[in-house]
Amino acid sequence: MVSSMGTTSHTSTRGSAVNTSALLSLSSATPGTFTSVPTPSFTSTHVRHSTRKSTGRSTDKISGKISGKGRTPARRTVAPLAATAAALLLCGPLAAAPAHAADQPGGSTDAVKPPAHMSTVGGKRLGRPDTQVDPKPGAPALPKGLSGKSWLVADAESGDVLASHNAHWQLPPASTLKMLFADTLLPKMPKTKTHKVQLSDLEGMGEGSSLVGVKENYTYSVHDLWLGVFLRSGNDAVHVLAAMNGGVPATVKEMQAHAKYLNARDTHVVTPDGYDEKGQVSSAYDLTLFARSGLQKADFREYCSTATAQFPGVFEKDKKGKKTRSSFGIQNTNRLLTGLGVAPYKGIAGVKNGNTTNAGATFTGVAQRGNRVLLVTVMNPQQKEANEVYKETAKLFDWGFKASGSVNPVGTLVRPGAAGANQPSAGGEDSHKHAQASVSTDDGSSGGMWTAMGITGGSLALLGAVAFGVHRRWPLPELVRRRSRD
């Protein structure tokens, strides 16, 4: 089943260390109202459409659904799924699990060991294989039992990379690639815009794709569709949004251009939904850039921090014969957020997870403790325990919060644009002397969004005739403040 457990943006930055003693309140970021979830009364007919055949096998760890037995990428028409299969895909949150996708091999996907030489974007040490950490006296030791092929811990505000392991290893990203999709498209469509889904909008999805339950000939708002992307990692919602954006090829092109703008040079985009195809790769470093950039957007923060919501269903007649549209509950597939199968992580606020045959489990998360906000990415844990990617992420969060101030950074999350790749490679005087500002223009790589970030001292950055104020505090939702006090 398709990669999509767990979701990206226009501007990543690194500037002076910022005070995060209090977080901005974001009223729209509270979780959606959640009611009891009946199994949808329809079988989503998009499964009839031409689909991409997957490579290998992928098993949903809860529903046990298996798909993808082919060996080569291909497109074919599949018969409608039985009602029971639809129920497995579209049932309520307690029975629903993040869907998985069988991936196509690509890049160094099948390599047992990382390349000896990788990208040095963000610092020379990040291009070295194995674990990179520079502890000061008294620093806590890294957690034992970490088995991820690649992982990274970074300060979300300063951009300091506190520790990493094969940070630039190009690996299949699974649905964490949806962060880049969202970061690219979110600014382009108002959430109130509606779209009547056509059969063609749902064509070309990978066999066994994770679905939210979009149905052709029904109308959905952009807001509905983004909830489907972030909460249920629905490839059907991704394809409809891509269709609204001019189609999958155009969207892939924009995503690749935006990745380049963010200096995410390990990423090669083939599909907008993260369903793995040959050559589709990213890295822990790039996924962290996508998350950091996406979190600059209020809508992104709202969606990725929402635990449960209602999604539009079909029209049904009431006792008086009046037709009204039903809805059903959906739950976020990020288990550190919802606590499904693992303990919810204190201070968690997103971001996106994924799981595919070749990618294994992938996850990027953001969390706050006190004045510190961290980003952690883990890719493909080799320890095959249930929810291992979440367990290792939680360990790295715990370490990162304890290690605050007791390790020297081994690299940095670079800012967007051409100048970003040339910024200092780690913490220190030079990297904190200048405020960072960046501009996205109205070309395909930006979505027409002006941004400025990394502002020191609470000042304003002037971008041409536009002044865009950036708060000194990392703008995570009010939801995090509540969880941080739990």
Secondary structure, DSSP 8 states (H G I E B T S, - for coil): --S------S-----S----SS----GGGS----------SS--GGGGSEEEE-BS-EE-TTT--EE--BSS-EEEE-----HHHHHHHHS-TTT-----B-----TTTT-SS--SS---TT-GGGGSSSEEEEE-TT-----TT--EEEEEEEETTT-EEEEEESTT--B--GGGGHHHHHHHHGGGS-TT-EEE--GGGGTTEETT-------TT-EEEHHHHHHHHHHH--HHHHHHHHHHTT-HHHHHHHHHHHHHHTT-TT-B-S-TT----TT-BB-HHHHHHHHHHHTTSHHHHHHHH--EEEEEEEEEE-TTS-EEEEEEEEE-S-HHHH-SSS---TTEEEEEEEEETTTEEEEEEEEEETTEEEEEEEEEESS--TTHHHHHHHHHHHHHHHTTTTEE-SEE---SSTTGGGS-SSSSTGGGSS-------SSTTT-S-------GGG-EEEETTEEEE--SS----HHHHHHHT-
